[in-house]
């Protein structure tokens, strides 16, 4: 095995790995020591990666620009729509209504568990970024109203969203891996929920208490904290509020089920594919929110217009940072860093479940994208799945998904979203969010491996 790995390692590979390490170090130093804005640091870090890694200048510029463009075009638009829905939720008193209901049903000790449950319900069919944007007003308002440490409430919600994103269909990563490995989606979903529940408990409410002690001074930016509604009598009802929030959940879930159960040419599937697209689903929720939230709270047309407009300036910096993070990720991908790491990993003689996890970990660390890590790792270990029974194929999907969540850092758009929304420094984000992601990854594979042995 050592000979194989040594033969696979070339001078170009060494140069790419060194360039990656140097680029990440430049980003961290610029932000923490030089106090530069993350947007600028990510641009400069991408330049260092490309130039030291030997990319032609024209290719470097094209890679970074395309990464920024694709990220803003996909995640950026969704963040903007989510922010509009969140502002309507906050200004109408809908967020207060949800908070009041949670506080009435859950005592102080159960509050972190309640936040994890809410995250699971809202985040089931959503991309992590969308679910986070929708939950942020609720998390911040609960923290403000109860005086609880922000991370004690935020970490359980983040854990619920992240675990579902990596392990449970119909999220795109697990679905793509199941397709690549010809795994049974039903078994993957069943095993995914079996692994997800204890993983969320460990990384969410339990680690949340520790994270709150490790970062006790975490305070969300004041501009992002929603104000409590002063006109409690004009609040929208709880059912109307919950229906509005869960509309995109239902539409995207319908699309996912249609993709699984119906033929591509089926007319119903085509309709569900359209209305279940994240862009359409969130747009529909915003439009519905203007009625169920805005009108119920007595908003005039001018008030509705100003509420939607006021939702955008606070997220301008976040959009730029997330976009630059996408540019850095694309530079890593086009430079060939992921290919280097995955080609070396295939030379190792390991259990297929552990190998799938390790390959996904390596790609995750190199590119920052959980979805890229999942799809790439599934392609690498796909030949191994051909000889597996259905149960182990499903577990291999989960092992890859678990590896794709390992240690989120500066090349991950989610890292910057959490940092900005929770008002953390880079160091604080590493001590809370990054450790939480690592706990999720390790706890999940620690459950998957013995489950695989039990089913052998």
N, C-alpha and C positions, 0 to 999 in steps of 0.2 A: 504494500500500500504506500509506504514511504517513497519507494522508487517511482511509483506512478505519479504521485503528487509532485515530486521533484522534477520529473520530466515535463510535467504540465506547466511548471512555473517558468516564465520567461522574463527577460529584462523589461519588456513592455508591460507585463503584468505587474512587476514590482513598481514600475514608474506610475501606473494608474493607482495602485493602492496607496503609494506615498503621496500622490497628488490629492487623493481623497482625504487622507488624514490631515494634510496641510491645509486644505480648503476649509475643513470643519474647524480646525484650530484657529484659522484666520477669522472666521465668522464669530466664534465664541469670544476671542480676544477683542475684536472690534466692538462688540456689544457690551461686554462686561468691563473691559479696561479703558477703551477709548471712548465709551459712552456714545457710540454711533447708533443711528436708527437701524433696526433690523432690516428694513427695506434696502438701505445702502449696503449693509454688511453682506446680505445675501447676493447682491449684484457683484460685489468685489470678490466674494468667496467663489462664485461661479467662474469669474474670470481667472482666478488663481488655479482652480481645478482644470479648466480647459487648457490654459497655457502650459502649465507644468505637465499635464497629462499628454501633451503633444497634439491637441486638436488644432486644425487650421482655424485661423481667426474668423473667417467667414462662416465656417460650420459652428463655431462657438457662439457667435452672435445669433445665428439662426436657431440653434438649439435652445438658448435661453429665451429668446423672443417667443418661439413656438410654445415653450413650456408655460410662460406667463400667460400667453393668449388662451391656450386650452384650459388652463386652470381658472382664469377669470371667466371665461365663456361658460364653463360648466359649474364649478363650485361658486364662483363669484356672483352669478345671477341668482343662484339658489339662496345664497347668504342674504342678498338684498331683499328677496321676497320673504325670507324667513324673518328678517328684521322688521319688515312692514307688518307682518302678522304679529310679531312680538310686541310692537308698539301699539297696535290696536288692542291687543290683549291687555297691555298694561294701562293705557289711558282710559279704556272703557270700564275698568274695574274687574275685567274677567280674570286677570291674574290674581287679584285680591280674592275673588270668589273661589278659585282653585286653592289658594293658600289657606283660606278660612276652612274650607272643607277638609284639607289635609290636617290642619291643626286640630280640628274637632275630632277627627277619627283616630289620630295618632298622638300618643303622649310624647313628651320630650325624648325619652329613651328610644322610642320607636321611629322618631323622625328620620334619621338616616336610612332606615329600612324602607320607609315610605317613599323617600326620594328615589331609591333604587327601583322600587316597583313602578313608580311613575315613568322613569326613564325606560324601563323595559316595555311598558305599554306603548309609549310614544315612539320608541326607537326601533320597534321590531322590523318594519320594512324599509327604514330610512337609512340613507348615508349618515355616517357619524356627524358630519358637519351640519346637516340639516336638523337632526335631532337636537344637537347642542344649541343651535340658534333658537330653536323653539322652546327649549327648557331654560335658557339663561334667565329670562325675566322671572320665572317661577323660583329658580334657585336663589337668585339675588334678593327677591322679595321675602322669601321665607327666612333667609339669613338676617335680613334687616329687621323683620318683625319679631323674630325670636331671640336675636342676639347671639345665636349659635355661631361658632367658628365657620367661616366660609367653606373651608375644605372639608369639614366634617359632613357638610351637606352636599358639597359639589362632587367630591370623590365618588360617593355611591352612585350618583347620577351618571358621571363619566364612565364608571365601571360598567353599569348596565348598558349604556350605549355601545361601548367599545367591544364588550364580549359578544353582543349580538351581531355587530358588524363583522367580526372575525369568524364566528363559529356557526351561526344559525341562518340557514336559508329562510327567506328569499333574498338575503343580502347578496350583492353581485359576486363577491369573492368566493364564498362557499358554493354558490350555484355554478360559477365558472369552473372551480376545481372539481365539483361533482361531474360536470360534463366532460372534462378532460380525462378523468379517471373512470368514466362510465359507472359511477357510483349511484346507488339508489337514493334519490332525493328524500324519500320518506324516512329511510333509515338514518340518513345524515341529519335530518331535522330532529328525529327522536333522540339520537345519541347526542346531538348538539345541545338540546335542552337539558339532557341528563348531565352533561359536563358543565353547561353554562350556569346552572343554578348554584352549585357550590362555589364555582369560580367567582361569580358576582358577589357572593357573601364574603369570601376571603378578601378580594381586592376592593370591595365597596365599603360596606358599613364597618368591617373590622379594620381594614387598613386606613379608612377615613379618619378614625379616631387618632391613629398614630401620625398620620399626615398633618392633622390639625396641631399636634404638639411639635412636629418638626418645623412647620411653617406657621407659627401662631399669629403672625402679623399680616396675613393675607387679607387684603381689602380690595374689593372690586372698584374700578374707576367710577367716580360719582356720576359721570355722564351716562353710564350704562345701567345704573340702579333705577328701576322704575319707581315712580312716586305712587303712593297709595291713593286710591280714588277717594275724593272728599265727598262725592255724592253717592253714598252707599245705596240710597233708595233707587238710583237709576242704573245699578249694575245689571249686566245681563245675567240670566239664570245659569245655574251650574250645568244643566244638561245642554243648554245652547252653547255655552263656552266649550264644554268637553267635545261636543259634536263638531264644532268648528276646528278645534285643535286636531281631532282624530280624522277629519275628512281626508287629508292627504295620506294618512296612514291606511285608511280603508281603500282609497283609490290605488295606491301603490301595491297593497296586498292583493287587490283584485288582479292587477297586471301580472304579479308574480305567479299567482295561482293559474291564471289563464295560460301563461307561458309553459307551465308544467303540464296542465291537463288538456289543453286544446291544440288542435293542429294549426300550423301557421296560416293556412288559408281560411280558417274559420272567421266569419264576420264578427262574431262576438269578441273573439280574441283581438281583432284589429281595433275595435272600439276601446276595449280595456287597455290595450297597449298605448293608445293615444292618451286617454284620460288618466292613466296611471303613470305616465312619464313624470318624473319629479318636477320638471318645470311647469307642466300643465296642472298637476295636483296642487302645488303650492300656490300657483296663480288663482286657482279655483278657491282655495282656502282664504286667500286675501280678499277676494271679491265677496265670498260668503261672510267673512268677518266684518266687512263694512255694514252688512245688514244685521247679522246676529249680535255683533259686539257694538259697533258704532251706533246704529239706529236705536238699539235697546238702551244705550246709555244717553240717548238724547242728542247725539252729535248732529250738527248742521252739516251742509255740504262743505262749507269753508273749514269747519273743524276736522272733517274727515280728510280733506285735502292737506291741511297743515300737519295732521298726525302722520300721514303717509310720508310727506316730505321731510318731517323732522326725524324720521327713522333712519335716513341715509347718512347724514354727516357723521354720526358717531362711529360708523363702521368703515369710513373711507380709509383710515389707516390700516385697519384689519385686512381689507381687500387688497391693498398694495402689498402688505407683508405676505399674505397667502399666495398672491400671484408670483412674487419673487421666489417664494419657497417652491412653487411649481416649476419656475425656471431653473432653479438649482437642481431639482430632481431630474428634469429632462436632460440637463447637461451631464449628470451622472450616467443616465441611461445611454445617451448617445456616445459618451466617451468609452463605453464598454466595460464599466466597472462591475455591473451586475453579472455580465457574461464571464468575467474573470473568476469571480467568486464561485459562481455556480459550476463552472467547469472543473474547478479544483475539488468541490464538494462531492462530485459524482465519483471521484476516485476512492472515496472512503468506503470501507466494508462495514456497514452498520445496519441495524434493524430498519426496515423500510419506514416505519412510523417515526423513529428518531431521525433518520436521514431526511425525511420530508420536512420535519420541524427545523433541523439545522440549516437546510438549504433556504427555507423561507426566512429564517433568522438572518442569514448572511445577506440576502437580497434586501430585506427590510432595513438593515443597518446601512447598506450602501445607497439605496434609492429613497428611503423614507416613505414609500408607498406600500400600504398593506395589500391593496388590490394587485399591484404589480408583483409583489412578493408571492402572493397566492397563485396567480396565474402562471408565473415563471416556474415556481417550484413544482406545481402540478404537471407542467409539461416535462420537466426533467425526470420525475419519478413515475410518470405514466406507464412506462414498460413494466415496472414492478407490480402495478395494480392489475395487470392482465392475468396474473396467476393467483390473485387473492379471491377469497369468498366475499359476498356482498357486505357482510358486517365489517370486515377489515378494510375494504375499499372505502366505506363510509368513515371509519376511524382515521384513515389516511388523509381524507379531506379535512377532518378536524385537526389533525396534527399539523398540517400545512397552515391552516387558518390560525392556529395558536402561535406558530412561529412568526406569522406575518404581523403579529402585534408586539413583538419583542422590542423593548427600549426605544420608544419614540424619542427623537432628538431634533437637532436644528434643521435637518433636511425634510422634516415632515410638516405638512401644512397644519395638521391637527395640533402639533406642538405650539405653533404660533397662535392659533385660535384660542387655545386654553390659556396661554400666557397673557394675551391681551384682554380676554373677557374676564379673567380672574385677577387682573392687576398684579401679576407675579413678575419677578425678575427671572432671567434665564436660569440662575442657580436654583431658585425656588421651584421653577417648573420642572427641572431635572429631579429635585428631591421629592416631588409630589406626583405629577403626571407621569414622568418617565419611569419612576419606580413602580407606580400602579400598573402601567402597561407591562412591565417586566413580570410583576407578580401574576397578572392574568395569564401571560404566556407560559410561565413555569408551572403555575398551578394547573392549567389545562392539560399540558403534556404529562404532568405527574398523575393525572386522572386517566388520561387516554392510554398510556402504556400498560398499566395493570389491567385495564378493561380489555385491551387487546389480548393480553396473556390469558385472561379469564375465558375469553371466547375462542381461544385456540383449541 
